[in-house]
Amino acid sequence: MRKMIVTLKEHYETVLLVLASLFLLLALIKPQIQLKQEVHNYLLLADISQSMNAEDAKVNNQTVSRLAYTQHLMKEIVKTSPCGTYASVGVFAGESVALLFMPLEVCANFDIITDTIEHLEWRMAWKGDSRMTFGVKSAEGIFDYLNVPAQMLFFTDGDEAPKANGINKLDISDVRIGHNVIFVGVGGHEPAPIPRYNANNKWVGYWGTDAAAESAGGGIMYNDASKDDPDPPVAYAEFDRFLSKLDVEHLKDMTSEIKGQYIEGADKPEFYEFIQSQTPAAKFVTAYSVRWIFLAIAALLVLATYLPDVLTYRFDKRLSKA
């Protein structure tokens, strides 16, 4: 009996180790199967209007603009999202939203997504004013274009120019995507001046109250070279600066109107946990890795090579008792 176990062991180990090597090789080729599953699909939307240049946020204890802070939050969301999550990036200015690219899987396209976020800036804006209710309506059209449900994270300070009132405010109570919208408030609670840059993105001063009024709150486009020669007009004194702050009340009013959600953007684990806790918005046919299955089988096969030793030990122990 013992001789039979020893003979079995000789061939048994060889076969199992060969099979284990085979499964390890299969694991190296990144085996995948196609599965339709529920996934998070985020539309990261950045307000790029002039007020987002106000510097009243901090990243790593350094003061940065609201837009730079938005970029930081966006990149952290992508970084903390598990593989299988999809993300697209868009910008808001004037009265409309523009989509920069269709949804991409975050792990396979991490560099593309983060590089796009890194290059967001105010000069991408196509219009000077900022009317968020119109922007929400425009986002509804973007959702139709995506043709797949998404969770829209609208990063904004909520500071409109001109200020929303009964005349220029659009009724958004009939917006169909409200449950898919999360307004992420960005900016300080104390008024801060808005820097003004020329067409070469060089800081030239701060927006003045008169210039802001003339240009609907900041955002003159430099189509006319005379407006940029030698430099755009700015506030001549500190008291003349146009001030801006996070308009929580306006954002919450819009949130209530469309039955969406509002959260203040905070570079803290709680903020990212809130984002990741949202119900998956879409169903995608995604590549699901089965590498772990092959690795598990290879490990079990290696462990199984010790089975004859266990049997031999138990057999010898039984004989010794006899």
C-alpha positions, 0 to 999 in steps of 0.5 A: 500500500505504501509503495503504491502511494509513493508511486502515485506521489511521483507522477501526481506531483509532476502532473499537478505542478505542470497544471499549476504552471499552465494556470499561472501562464494563463493568469499572465495573459490577463484573462477576461470575460464580458459581463453586463453589470451595474457600474458607477458612471460619473460626469465630472462637470467643472464651472470654468467661469471667471469667479472660479479663478478666485483664490480662496481654497487650499490644497496641501496647505497652499492657497489655490483657485476654486478651479484648481481645487475643483481639479484636485477633487476631480482627480481624487475621485478618479483615483479613489474609484475602483476599476470598472468605474466610468468617467467623462469630463465636461465644462460649464460656461455661459448658458451651456455645457460642453462634453469633452469626451465620452465615458471611459473606464478609469483604470484603463484610461487613468492618464487620459482622464487626469490629463484632461482634468489637469488642463481645464482652464478659464480660457476654454469658456466661450461666453462671459456670463454664467447662468446655471439654470440654463446650464442644468437644462443644457446638461439634460441634453448632454445626458440624452447625447450620452445615451446612458445614465450617469451621475453628474457632479457639478463643481461650482461656486454657484456665483452667477453673473448676472445674478439670478432673478425672476427675469433671467432665472429659468424654471428647472422644476421639470428637469428629468435628470434631477435625481442624477445631479449632485451640486458640489459647492466649491469656494470660501464662505467669505467674499474674495476678489476675482483675479483678472487675466489677459489673453496670455493668461497673465495676471493683471489685477482684479475685476472691478465692480464696473467691469464686472457689471459691463461684462455680466460678471466677468468673462470678456472674450478677447475677440477684440484685440483693443480690449487686451491692449495693453491690458484689460481694465481692472479695479484701481483700489481694493474697495472697487474689487468685485467680490465673490463667495460660495453661494450655498443658498442658490445651489440649495434652491436649485437642488430642491427645485430639481430634487437633486443633491448638494454637498460641499466639496471637501478634500476629506475621506467623508466627501469621497466616501459620499461620492462612492456610496451613490447607487451605480447609475449605469449598466455597461458590458465590461471586461471582468478579470478572471485572473484571480480564478486562475491564480487560485486554481494554481495555488490549490494545485501546488497545495495538492502536491502535498496530499500524498505526503499527508496520506503517507504520514497518516498511513504510517501513523496507522501502521505504527498503532497497529 
